[in-house]
């Protein structure tokens, strides 16, 4: 059930009585009640009443008494139309006298939009308390099918890949997706199958390496079950779409005060104190979100992440604010998910999409503003880097590397201790930590220059380097370990150029 504060933020209401409004902000809204002309006032306790401009022409009680009647019926607050020329001053005075909160609808907003804002809050609350969520339902559905059919299946959405087991290998799903689509026959032994689910942009991908004979009806039933879940997700997204887009617009334009934006962000689950990731996505060729494709992809990414979020578009960019996993450190999973997002967008659009990712610890809406601006700047830099023909950063080879190359045993030991854990991790998780390490060392370990070169936030860079330290047991803050890493990389690249790797 939505609270008064959630209704206020979702509908964009402005308070005329801040003191009394503060006292009811956390009260749940039981219903909305429309005051009609020539109709006795009979509002339910715990409701929010709407007094449209037309009601003042034929009230059954005088305006000042109307406030007293609503207060006696334990109405939580009253909403009047924006720029209502008929709003009686004595009604406003009556609301103040009875400590009845009074709010103003945005100009041209309607009672139906107010109702939609309340429904959005109710659906959001239901979603947040709905067990282990829709992602878990999808995983269970796929796992049950795979367990009976000896297959591996994924649901491929425009912005993410969800497998029956977590973590799954999205690269394998993309290979299946790129194969010839096979419509399931009565019983099929095809090695791969792709089936549209709830629209052409959502695909059920099935790998059947054992060539098991699969029953077409079971595959269709799986598609139907997934479609039902996706339709439920679409309904929730539709209810939130307007308020999320409005918040993104206000944050990017940065023209509203923090006092106005803080409760709005908090109502969407992005308040204090949380760590939030900001993303900005744009097509380098078109810099626009035609048909909302980029928005849908970011909603999928947020959905897979499972945290609170807000997604919207503004002036050619699609933006997302996604809460980091409160249960643990999910940096690797998120990096891999963003890489999958980029590959999916490349497949859909036919060219690489520029993506910028930033992160922030939220102490107020100003941090969200900075996060979105930083993400947009990083996306712009990513687009420029893609268009540039500049060569990769050089990694000068020191004399020590040349000497160690002559000793295969020592070169192999350095590779095994310092680089193999990172290379294996990149291979398994789809990350690019070896590139991060190389760039950091090539730029003389300068944090800001490395983050700019890679198109990431410095916090993301620090996280990646700390994971490299965990994988290898070395300290990149120590000069001796930096030297070892540098020499190992030089030997590794020299061996690659010559077609041999240290053993």
N, C-alpha and C positions, 0 to 999 in steps of 0.2 A: 504494500500500500504506500502510495506516495505521500510525502510530508508536504507541509505548506512551503517549506524552503525549496523542495524539488519542483513543485508546481510553479513557484515564482521564477526559478531559473529556466525551466524548460519553456515556459510561455513568455519569458522576457518581461515580466510584470515590473512596474515601478511603484514603490511605496510612497503614499502620501502621509503615512503615520508611522515613521520608523520605530518609535518606542514601543507601541503596542504590537507592531509586526514582529519585533524581536521575541516577544513573549510566546508567540504561537508557532515560530518557524519550524520546530521539531514535531509539531502535532500532526498526526495522520489525517489526511483528507478523506472523509467517508464518501462524499458525493459532491456533485456540482448542482446548484439550484438556480434556475432562471426566474427572475422576478418579471411577471407579465402584467400589463395594464388590465384593470378591471378584474383582477384575480386576487383573492385573499392570500396573504403571505403565509406559507406553511412549509418552512424549511426544516430539514432533518438536522438533529444535533450532529455536530462535527462536519457539517457541509461548508462549502464556500459558495456564497451567493453572487450571482452576476446581475448587475442592474444596468440593462442596456439603455441607450438614449431614449428609445421610444416609450419606456415604462413610466417616465415622469409625467406624461400627459394625462394619465388616468389612474393614479394610485388609489388604493382603497383606504389608505391612511395618509396623513400629512407627512412630508419628507422627514421632518425631525423625529416624528413618532416611529417612522419606518426603522430608523436606526435602533430605537429602543425595542421594537418587536423582534428584530433579528438578533439582538443581544440576548433577549429573553429566551429565544429558541436555541441558544447556544451555538449560533453560527460562528465559525472560526474567523472568517474574513469576508469582505465584500470587494468585488471587482467591478469597476466602471469602465466605460468605453474611453479610449484615448481621444482627447480634444472634444469631449462631449459638450456642446454649447448649451445643453439643457440641464446640466448637473446643478441641482439646487445647493447654494451655499449652506442652507440650514441642515441639509442631510450630512454634509461634510462635518459641520459643527456637532451634529448629533453623534456621529461615529467617534469623534474625538472625546465627547463627553462620556460615552459608554465604553471607551477603550476598545473599540471595534476596529481592527486593522482595515485599512482602505488601500486598495491597489488599483493601478491604471493599466489597462490593456494597451499594447502597442497600437499605433494608428493603423486603422483598417483591419485589425485582427478581429476574429469572430468568436462566438461562443463555441462553435465546432472546433476551432483551433485550440481553445482552452481545454475542451474535452479531450482532444488528441494528446495534449501535453500531459493531462492527468493519466490517460491510458498508457502513455509511454513510461511514466514513472512506475505504474503498477506492473507493466510487463518487465521492466528492468529489474524490479525487486523480485519478481517471480523467477526471473532468469538467474539472479545471483544466489537464490536459495534453492535452486532446483537440483540438488544432489551434485554429482560430479560433472554435470554439464553436457552440452551437445557434442563436444569433441570426444569425450569418453564414450558417448552413445555410438558415434560413428566407428570408433576403434573397436568397440565390442561387436558391433554388427559385422565388420570386416573380419575380425578374428574368428567369430563363430563360423563364417563361411569358409575361411581358409582351413580351419581345423577339420571340417568335414570333406573338403574337396581337394586337399593337398595342393593348394595354390598359394600365391602371394598376391594380394589385391590392395589397391589404393584408390582413394577418392581424390582426383586431381581437380582443384578449383583454380580460378584465375590467379589467385595469389598465394596458394599454398598446396602442399601435398600431405594428405593424412593417410597413414598406413595402419594396418591392423595391430602392429606392435610398435611401441615407441622406445627408442627412436627408430624410424624406418629409413630406408635408403631412397631419397627422392630421385637421385640420378637414375636408378633402375626404373622407377615409375616413368620418368621422362623418356627413357629409351622405349618402353612399351608404348607410350603415348605417340611416339614418332613412327611406330610401325603401322602397317596396313590394318585398318580397322576391320574387324571380322564380326559380322552379325551372327550371334549364336544360333546354330541350327538346332534341331531337336535334341541331338547329342553331339557335342563338338569336342574334338581333340586338338584344336588349334593351340599353338604355343603361346600366343598372346591374343587378348581380346580387349576391345574398347567399346564402351556403351555409354551414350549420352544419358545424363541423369539430371532431371529438373532443368533442362535447357541445354543448348549446344555447347556452352562454355564450361560445363561441368561434366567430367568424364569419369566413369568407373573403369580403371585399368586393371587387367588381370593377367598375371604371368603364370603359365601352366607348363613349366619345364618338363614335367613328367608325362606330358600328353595324356593326362587323365581325361576320361570321357565325362564331360560336364553336361548336366541337364539344363536345357535352355530355360525351363520354368523356374529353376532355382536361381539362375542368374537374373531373370526378370524380377523375381521376388526380392532379391538383394537390392536391385535398382529401385524398386518401389519403396522399400524400407528407408533407403538413403534419401529418396525424394521427399518423403514425409518429414524427415528431420530437417532437410534444407528448406522446405516451405515454412516450417516453424521459425527457422533462423531468419528467413526473409521478412516474416511478419514483425519480428522484433526489431530488425534493422529499419524497416519502414517507419515504425513508431518513433524511433530515435533520430531519424535522418535530419529532420529540420533543425532540431536543437543542437545536434553535434556540428552541423555545418555553420550554424550561426556562431557558436563558440569559437570555432577555428577562424572564422572571418574576423571576429572581434579581437582575437589574440594576434593575428597576423597584422592587422591594421594598427593595433596598439594605441587606439584612441580612447578606450574606456578605462576607467580607474580600476585599480586593484580591488577596491571595496566592492565594485559591481561584479567583477569577474571571479573573485575568490569563491563565493558561495555557488556560483554557476559551475565552476570546475569541480568543486567538492561534490555537488549533486551528481556529477557524472563519474565519480570515483577517482578523480585526479587531484585530490586535495592534499593537505599536509598530514603527516610527512610521508612522502612516497618517492620512489625513484621512477622516473618516467622517461621513456625513449621518444624522441621526436623524429619523424621521417618526412622528407619532402621528395616527391617523385615528379619528373617531367620528361616528356619525350624531347630529345635534342632536335629532332626534325620538325616537330609540330608545336611543342611546348603547350599542349592543351590536353584536356581530358575528354576527348570525344566519346559520347555515349556513356560517360561515367565509368569507363573500363578501369582506369587507374584507381578510382575510388573503391570500386568493388574489390580489386586486388588487395588494397590496403585493409579493407574490412576483413578479408579472408586471413590476412597475416595477423591482424588483431584477434580474430576469432581463434586461430590456432594457438596464439600465445596465452589466451585464457584470462587475461587481466582486464581491468577497466580500460576504456579507450574512448577516443573521440576522433572521427574522421570527417574530412570535408575538403572542398576545393576553393581556391581563391586565385584569380588572375593567372590561370594556366597551369597551376601546380595542384597536385593532390597532396594533402598533408594528413599525418596521423600522429596522435599522442597515445602511446601504449604503455600501460603500467608494467614495470618489470616484475618478474615472478616474486611474490612476497614470501614464498616458501623456501626459496634458495637462490643460488647464483646461477642464472640461466644464460650467461653471456654466450657460451659456445653454441647452444641451441638456437639462440636468436640470430647470431651471425650466420649460421647455416640456413636458417629460415629466410633471412634477407637475401642470401645468395640464390636460393631457390626461387624467391620472388622475382629477382632480376632475370633469371633464366626463363621463367614462365612468361614474363612480359616481353622478353626478346622473341620468344616463339610466337606470341600472339600478334606483336606489332611488326615483326620482320626486321627490327634493328634494336640495338642496345638502348636501354632506358637509363637515364641518369637518376641515381638515387643518392640522397644524402641522409646520414643517420647521426643524430646527436643524442645526448642524454643529460639529465639534470636531476638533482635532488630538489623536490618541490618544497619551498618555504612560502610560496605565494604564487599567484598567477603570473607575476613578472618573470619567474623562472621558466614558465611554459612559453612565454613570449620569446625569451632568449633562445630556448631550445628550438623552436620552430624557425626562427631567423637563421640560426646556425645551420640547421639541417638544409634550409634552402640555399645558403651560400655553398655548402658542401656539394649539393646537387649541381649547382652551377659550375663549380670547379670540376666535378666529375664529367659534365658535358664538354667542357673545354678540353679536358685531358683526352677524351675520346676522339675529339676532332684534331688533336695535335699529332704531328709526326715526329715529335721529339723522341730521341732514344732513351732507353732506360738509364737510370743512374749508374754511373761507372763505379766499380768496386776495385780500386787499385790493388795490385797484388804485391804484398811486402816480401822482403827477402826470406823471412821465416817460412812463408808458405811454399816458396820455391824449394827451400831446403827439405821441408817435411815431405814434399811430393816425391822426393828421391827415396824415401823410406816407406814403402807400402804398408808395413805393419803399423807404424805410428799414424800414418794418414788414415788408415782404416779405423784405428782406435778413436781418433778424434771424431770421425764421421759417426761412428757407432754411439759414442757417448753424448755428443753435442747436437747432432743433426737428425739422426734417425728417429728419436722420440717425437720430434716436431714434424718431420715428414710423414711418419705413420699417422700422427694425429690429424694432420691436414687431409690425408687420404681417407681416413675413416669418417671424419666429421664434415668434410667439405669446407674447411676453413683455409685461410691463407697466412698462417703464422710465419712460415719461412720467409715469405715476401715481406712481411712486417719487420722481421728481424733484420733482413738484408737492407731494407730502406733505412732503418734506424741507425745501423752501423755506417752505411754509405754517407749519411748526413751528419756524421760526427756526433751521434747520439743527441741531437737537438730535438726536443719534444715537439715544439710548435711546428718546426719545419717538416718533421716526419709526418705529423698528423695532417698537415696541409697537403703534402705530396700524396698521401694515401687517400685523402678525402674523407677522413674520419675525425671524430672529436678526440681531444687529448685524453679524456677519461677512458674512451674506448681503447686508445693506444696503450695506456697504462695497464688496463685489464689484460690486453693481449700479451704484453711483455711479462706480466706477472704469471700468466699461464705457461709461457715458455720456461720461466724459471722453475715452476713446479714440475714441469715435464722432465727437465734435465738436472734439477738439483743445483743449478748454478745461480749466481747473483749478477745481474746486468748492471748493478750499481758499483760493482768492483772492477777496477781497471784490468786486473789479471784475467778475470772471466770474460770481459769484453774482448780482450786480445785473443783468447782462445776461440771464442765464437767467430771472430773476424777471420782468423787464419783457417778455421775449419770450413767456412763458407768459400774462401778463395780456393782452397784445395778442391772442394766439391765442384765448383764451377769450372775449374781447369780440367778436372776429370770428365765433366759432361762435354766440354768442347772437344775433347780428344776421344770421346766415345768410350771412356772407361770410368767406372766409379770405384772408389776405394772399397776394399772388402774387409 
